[in-house]
Amino acid sequence: MDQIFGSYALFEAQALLVGAFHVVIAAAVTAHVLMTKREVPAAIGWIGMAWLAPVLGALLYVGFGVNRVKRRARRLMGPDRADGAQITGDMASEDPLERLKGAIGKITGQDTATGKVVAILECGDQAYPQMLAAIDGAKSHVRLATYIFRADEIGLQFIDALSRAHLRGVKVRVLIDGFGGGFFLSPAYRALRRRGVPAARFLHSVLPWKMPFLDLRLHKKILAVDGETAFVGGLNIGAENVIAKRPKAPVRDTHFRVEGTIIRQIEHEFDDDWSFTTGEDPIGSDSAREAPAVGGSTMRTIAAGPDQEVDQLILVLLSAINLARHSIRIATPYFVPDEQLITALQLAALRGVDVHIVLPAHNNHRLVAWAALPHMRPLAETGCQLWLCAPPFDHSKLMTIDGQWSLIGSANWDIRSLRLNFELTVEFYHPGLAGRLTEIIDAMRFQPITLADIDKRPFIVKLRDAAARLSMPYI
């Protein structure tokens, strides 16, 4: 009997110890959440998980809820982004574009540059030949950053071109996301390293205590060559982007070739990420073009990422939507924005702005497609025009305001792009380009999404979509 009571007492002591440990850990998580999380729903969710899922909740928070790169921008801020930089744009002007220019300058802390889009490239069919030719013609330096870099037929062409440039003395730097480029193997990264090409994997480590996990991703798509030309947009490197080859899961996209002093800003974004990843100094820009491109216009890069004190891209989008007077055009593959942006679009439609949003009829991420549907009804109710574009899956990310201002780049309209990913977009103050992109977006409209379409979904489907919406911050 004494032995039984002794065992029970030991078990009780162990239970008390485990319980005390759980309370301490959960309390620590709660304190950290309260001090660092601005969004109330996210804070409540993490605190609830910490208390209701002993140990596991705390581990998940450490893995996915703690921002380990928040201060990167302050450590690596370059001279052209120093506090007090001169920002153009008159925020008191009667001209909405001047007010938008000034507002975005204040948000980003970056002045405008000049440049022009010399080519709007459809899919890899048009973009890849020009990108490969630019690498083969490089004389000084090549910077390439991408989320996906496959070692397939197309990827091998890029690996060969980058290797040739490296062998002839060009300073080549390649940055591949640690998750999108293949978490375990990353064949393209390994192939480049075997050939001696300086390449790195962004936020990647097999050591859990060194890895900021899969939450924070480099989603930028940058190719900058000799300070003379750059390619930006949403195009990854992979055979699925070459429509003419009839891949099994084709991806349609829109990419852009730009020239002008904007190239230096694009190079700076790459250098920032390269230095953070490798600890190395930038490769320099000795041949960067300082003169404006002939026929160029006002442009500016807008970086977004969890290293920023404010959600820059969200503020830029809100500023543009709120200043719209006539039209808003949006094309995006993933549309799961937060309530601020939904409300801004509703208010724009209510004040008479012609709002059109185009989404893919076929989406390569089914959960994202389900999560997008609950957003449709409030937008449709207030007069926003919602559309599906015909297959194949369209990965283009385009936005225009009033046929005067446009935004292109790597960012989607979802929480991951707006708050978790490292993204690069470029804004343009050029009516000709905005008009052309408006035409492209309008041509994508294939099938309207009506209130009747939204309401006629079976209850079980509506329930599924509403549940999928809860995963917004994680998909």
C-alpha positions in Angstrom: 0.0 0.0 0.0 2.8 2.4 0.9 4.3 1.7 -2.5 1.0 2.6 -4.3 0.7 5.9 -2.3 4.3 6.6 -3.1 3.8 6.1 -6.8 0.7 8.3 -6.7 2.6 11.1 -4.9 5.4 10.9 -7.5 2.9 11.1 -10.3 1.1 14.0 -8.7 4.4 15.8 -8.3 5.3 15.2 -11.9 1.9 16.5 -13.0 2.3 19.6 -11.0 5.8 20.2 -12.4 4.5 19.7 -16.0 1.5 22.0 -15.2 3.8 24.7 -13.8 6.1 24.4 -16.8 3.1 24.8 -19.2 1.9 27.9 -17.3 5.3 29.5 -17.4 5.7 28.8 -21.2 2.2 29.9 -22.0 2.6 33.0 -20.0 5.8 33.8 -21.8 4.1 33.4 -25.1 1.2 35.5 -24.0 3.5 38.3 -23.0 5.4 38.2 -26.3 2.2 38.2 -28.3 0.8 41.1 -26.4 4.0 43.1 -26.9 4.5 42.3 -30.6 1.3 41.5 -32.4 -0.8 44.4 -33.7 -3.7 42.4 -35.1 -6.2 41.4 -32.4 -7.4 38.2 -34.1 -3.9 36.9 -34.6 -3.0 37.8 -31.0 -6.1 36.0 -29.7 -5.4 33.0 -31.8 -1.8 32.6 -30.7 -2.6 33.1 -27.0 -5.4 30.6 -27.2 -3.2 28.0 -28.9 -0.4 28.5 -26.3 -2.8 27.8 -23.4 -5.0 25.1 -25.0 -2.2 23.1 -26.7 0.5 22.6 -24.0 4.0 22.8 -25.4 2.8 22.2 -29.0 1.2 25.7 -29.1 4.4 27.3 -27.8 6.5 25.4 -30.3 4.2 26.4 -33.2 4.4 30.1 -32.1 8.2 30.0 -31.9 8.3 28.4 -35.3 5.7 30.4 -37.2 4.6 33.4 -35.0 7.9 35.1 -34.1 9.3 37.5 -36.6 13.1 37.1 -36.6 13.9 39.6 -39.3 12.0 42.7 -38.2 15.1 44.9 -37.8 16.8 43.9 -41.0 15.9 47.1 -42.9 17.4 49.3 -40.2 20.7 47.4 -40.2 21.1 47.4 -43.9 19.5 50.7 -44.9 21.5 52.3 -47.7 22.3 56.0 -48.1 19.5 56.4 -50.7 17.0 55.4 -48.0 18.3 57.4 -45.1 15.9 59.3 -43.0 15.2 62.7 -44.3 15.6 61.7 -48.0 14.0 64.3 -50.3 10.6 62.9 -51.5 8.9 64.4 -54.6 5.2 64.8 -54.9 2.9 67.5 -53.5 0.5 66.1 -51.0 -1.4 69.4 -51.0 -1.9 69.5 -54.7 -5.2 69.3 -56.4 -3.8 66.7 -58.7 -4.6 63.2 -57.3 -1.4 61.7 -58.9 0.8 64.3 -57.2 -0.8 63.5 -53.9 -0.4 59.8 -54.4 3.2 60.3 -55.4 3.9 62.3 -52.2 2.0 59.8 -50.0 3.9 56.8 -51.4 7.2 58.7 -51.0 6.3 59.2 -47.3 5.3 55.6 -46.9 8.4 54.1 -48.5 11.0 56.7 -47.6 12.2 56.5 -51.2 12.3 59.1 -53.9 11.1 58.4 -57.4 13.4 57.4 -60.3 12.9 57.6 -64.0 12.7 54.8 -66.5 10.4 53.1 -69.0 9.0 49.7 -69.8 10.6 48.7 -73.0 8.8 45.4 -73.3 5.6 43.8 -71.9 6.4 40.1 -72.1 3.8 37.4 -72.2 4.7 34.2 -70.4 8.1 32.6 -70.5 7.6 32.2 -74.3 8.5 35.9 -74.7 10.4 36.6 -71.5 12.9 33.8 -71.3 14.6 34.4 -74.6 15.2 38.1 -73.7 16.3 37.2 -70.2 18.8 34.6 -71.4 20.1 37.0 -74.1 20.6 39.7 -71.5 22.7 37.3 -69.3 24.7 36.2 -72.4 25.4 39.8 -73.2 26.4 40.8 -69.6 29.7 42.6 -69.3 29.9 43.6 -65.6 27.3 42.1 -63.3 24.2 39.9 -63.2 21.8 39.8 -60.2 19.1 37.1 -60.2 16.5 36.6 -57.5 13.6 34.2 -57.8 11.1 32.2 -55.7 11.0 29.1 -57.9 14.0 28.0 -59.9 13.5 24.5 -61.4 16.3 22.4 -62.8 14.1 21.4 -65.8 14.6 22.2 -69.5 14.2 25.9 -68.9 16.1 26.1 -65.6 19.1 24.3 -67.2 19.2 27.0 -69.9 19.5 29.7 -67.2 22.1 27.6 -65.3 24.2 27.3 -68.4 23.8 31.1 -69.2 24.8 32.1 -65.7 27.7 29.7 -65.7 29.0 31.1 -69.0 28.7 34.7 -67.6 30.6 33.6 -64.5 33.4 32.0 -66.5 34.0 35.1 -68.6 34.5 37.2 -65.5 31.0 38.7 -65.0 30.0 39.2 -61.3 27.1 36.8 -61.0 24.9 36.5 -57.9 21.9 34.2 -57.7 19.5 34.2 -54.8 16.8 31.5 -54.5 14.1 31.2 -51.9 14.9 28.5 -49.4 11.4 27.0 -49.7 10.2 27.8 -53.2 13.5 26.7 -54.7 13.1 23.2 -53.0 13.6 22.9 -49.3 15.5 19.6 -49.2 17.4 19.3 -52.5 17.1 22.6 -54.5 18.7 21.0 -57.6 19.1 24.4 -59.4 21.1 25.8 -56.4 23.3 22.8 -56.2 23.9 22.8 -60.0 25.0 26.5 -59.8 27.3 25.9 -56.8 28.9 22.9 -58.6 29.8 25.2 -61.5 31.3 27.8 -59.1 28.5 30.4 -59.6 27.9 32.4 -56.4 24.4 31.3 -55.3 22.6 31.4 -52.0 19.3 30.2 -50.5 17.2 32.9 -48.7 16.2 32.0 -45.1 17.2 28.4 -45.3 18.9 26.1 -42.8 18.5 22.5 -41.8 19.1 23.6 -38.2 15.7 24.5 -36.7 17.2 27.1 -34.3 18.7 29.0 -37.3 15.8 28.7 -39.6 13.0 31.3 -39.6 10.9 28.4 -41.0 8.7 28.4 -44.0 6.6 31.4 -43.0 8.9 34.1 -44.4 9.7 33.7 -48.1 11.6 35.6 -50.8 8.9 36.0 -53.4 10.7 38.6 -55.5 11.5 38.0 -59.2 14.5 40.2 -60.3 17.0 40.0 -63.1 19.2 43.0 -63.3 22.1 43.2 -65.8 24.9 45.7 -66.0 22.8 48.5 -64.5 21.3 48.8 -68.0 18.3 46.6 -68.0 16.1 44.7 -65.6 13.2 42.2 -65.7 10.6 42.4 -63.0 7.1 40.9 -62.5 5.7 37.6 -61.3 7.5 35.1 -63.6 9.4 32.2 -61.9 11.9 30.0 -63.8 10.3 26.8 -64.9 9.1 25.0 -68.0 5.4 25.3 -66.9 5.7 29.0 -68.0 6.3 28.2 -71.7 2.8 27.8 -73.1 4.0 26.8 -76.6 5.5 23.7 -75.1 2.1 22.6 -73.9 3.2 21.7 -70.3 0.9 19.5 -68.1 0.1 22.4 -65.8 0.6 25.6 -67.8 1.0 29.0 -66.1 0.3 32.2 -68.0 2.1 35.3 -66.7 3.1 38.9 -67.5 6.6 40.1 -67.1 8.3 43.4 -67.8 11.6 44.7 -69.1 12.6 48.1 -67.8 15.4 50.6 -68.3 16.5 53.9 -66.7 17.7 55.0 -63.3 15.0 52.7 -61.8 17.6 49.9 -62.3 19.6 51.2 -59.3 16.6 50.9 -57.0 16.0 47.4 -58.2 19.7 46.5 -57.7 19.6 47.9 -54.2 16.7 45.6 -53.3 18.7 42.6 -54.5 21.8 43.8 -52.7 19.9 44.2 -49.5 18.6 40.6 -49.6 22.0 39.2 -50.7 23.9 40.9 -47.9 21.3 39.7 -45.4 21.5 36.2 -46.6 25.3 35.8 -47.1 26.8 38.6 -45.0 28.8 39.7 -48.0 29.1 43.2 -49.4 27.2 44.1 -52.5 28.9 43.6 -55.9 28.6 47.2 -56.8 27.1 49.1 -59.6 30.0 50.6 -61.5 28.2 50.7 -64.8 24.8 51.6 -63.5 23.1 54.1 -65.8 22.6 57.4 -64.2 21.0 59.2 -67.1 17.2 58.8 -67.5 16.0 56.5 -70.2 14.9 58.3 -73.4 11.1 58.7 -73.2 11.1 57.6 -69.6 8.6 58.5 -66.9 8.4 58.6 -63.1 8.8 55.2 -61.4 9.6 53.8 -58.0 10.3 50.5 -56.4 8.2 49.5 -53.4 9.6 46.7 -51.2 7.4 44.8 -48.8 8.3 42.4 -46.1 8.1 41.5 -42.4 11.3 43.5 -41.8 9.4 46.8 -42.1 8.0 48.8 -39.3 4.8 49.4 -41.2 3.0 47.3 -43.9 4.2 49.4 -46.8 2.4 47.6 -49.6 -0.9 47.7 -47.8 -0.6 51.4 -47.2 0.4 52.0 -50.9 -2.7 50.0 -52.1 -5.0 51.9 -49.7 -3.6 55.2 -50.9 -4.1 54.4 -54.5 -7.6 53.0 -54.0 -8.7 56.0 -51.9 -7.4 58.5 -54.5 -9.1 56.7 -57.5 -11.8 58.8 -59.2 -12.7 56.9 -62.3 -11.5 53.4 -62.5 -9.6 50.6 -60.7 -8.4 47.5 -62.5 -6.9 44.5 -60.6 -5.7 41.2 -61.9 -4.3 38.8 -59.3 -3.9 35.0 -59.0 -4.7 34.9 -55.3 -7.2 37.3 -53.8 -7.5 36.9 -50.0 -6.8 40.5 -48.7 -7.6 41.8 -45.3 -10.7 43.8 -44.4 -9.0 47.1 -44.8 -8.6 46.6 -48.5 -12.0 45.0 -48.9 -13.5 48.1 -47.3 -11.5 50.5 -49.4 -12.6 48.7 -52.6 -16.3 48.8 -51.4 -16.0 52.5 -50.7 -14.5 53.2 -54.1 -17.3 51.4 -55.8 -19.9 53.3 -53.7 -18.5 56.7 -54.7 -18.8 55.7 -58.4 -15.4 54.3 -59.3 -15.5 51.6 -61.9 -13.9 48.7 -60.0 -13.0 45.4 -61.9 -11.2 42.5 -60.3 -10.1 39.5 -62.4 -9.2 36.2 -60.9 -8.3 32.8 -62.5 -11.1 30.4 -63.3 -8.6 27.6 -62.6 -6.3 28.1 -59.6 -3.2 26.1 -58.9 -3.9 26.5 -55.1 -7.3 25.1 -54.4 -7.4 26.2 -50.8 -6.6 29.8 -51.8 -9.4 29.7 -54.4 -11.9 28.5 -51.7 -10.7 31.1 -49.2 -11.2 33.9 -51.8 -14.9 33.2 -52.3 -16.2 34.6 -49.0 -14.7 38.0 -50.0 -16.8 38.1 -53.2 -20.2 38.8 -51.8 -19.5 42.1 -50.0 -17.6 43.4 -53.0 -20.4 42.4 -55.5 -23.1 43.9 -53.2 -21.4 47.4 -53.4 -21.0 47.3 -57.2 -17.5 45.9 -57.8 -17.3 43.9 -61.0 -15.8 40.5 -60.4 -14.5 38.3 -63.2 -12.9 35.0 -64.0 -10.2 34.7 -66.7 -10.1 31.7 -68.9 -7.7 28.8 -68.4 -4.8 28.2 -68.2 -4.0 29.5 -64.7 -3.0 33.1 -64.9 -0.3 34.2 -62.5 -0.2 37.9 -63.6 -0.2 40.6 -60.9 -1.4 43.9 -62.4 -3.2 47.1 -61.1 -4.1 50.4 -62.7 -5.8 53.5 -61.3 -7.7 56.0 -63.5 -5.7 55.0 -66.6 -2.8 57.1 -65.1 -1.0 55.0 -62.5 0.0 51.3 -62.5 1.6 48.8 -60.2 3.3 45.6 -61.3 5.6 43.1 -59.5 5.6 39.9 -57.5 3.0 40.6 -54.8 -0.4 38.9 -54.7 -3.5 40.2 -53.0 -3.2 37.9 -50.0 -2.0 38.1 -46.5 1.2 36.2 -47.3 2.3 38.7 -49.9 1.1 41.7 -48.0 2.7 40.8 -44.7 4.9 37.7 -44.7 6.7 37.5 -48.0 9.6 39.7 -49.2 8.1 41.3 -52.3 9.1 43.8 -55.0 6.6 45.9 -56.9 7.2 48.9 -59.1 4.8 51.8 -59.5 4.6 53.9 -62.8 3.2 57.3 -63.4 2.6 56.9 -67.1 -0.8 57.1 -68.9 0.4 55.1 -71.9 1.5 52.1 -69.8 -1.5 52.3 -67.5 -3.8 52.4 -70.6 -2.1 49.4 -72.1 -2.3 47.4 -68.8 -5.9 48.3 -68.4 -6.5 46.9 -71.9 -4.7 43.7 -70.9 -6.7 43.3 -67.7 -10.0 44.0 -69.5 -9.1 41.4 -72.2 -8.6 38.8 -69.4 -12.3 39.1 -68.4 -14.0 35.9 -69.4 -16.9 35.1 -67.1 -18.6 37.4 -64.6 -19.0 36.4 -60.9 -22.5 37.5 -59.9 -24.3 37.6 -56.6 -26.5 34.8 -58.0 -23.4 32.7 -58.6 -22.2 33.3 -55.1 -25.5 32.6 -53.4 -26.4 29.5 -55.3 -23.4 27.5 -53.9 -24.6 24.6 -51.7 -24.4 25.2 -48.0 -21.7 22.6 -47.5 -19.6 24.4 -50.1 -20.1 27.8 -48.4 -19.1 26.2 -45.1 -16.0 24.8 -46.7 -15.0 28.2 -48.2 -15.7 30.0 -44.9 -13.4 27.5 -43.1 -10.7 27.9 -45.7 -10.9 31.7 -45.1 -9.7 31.1 -41.5 -6.4 29.8 -42.9 -5.7 33.2 -44.7 -2.6 34.1 -42.7 -1.0 30.7 -43.3 -1.6 30.0 -47.0 
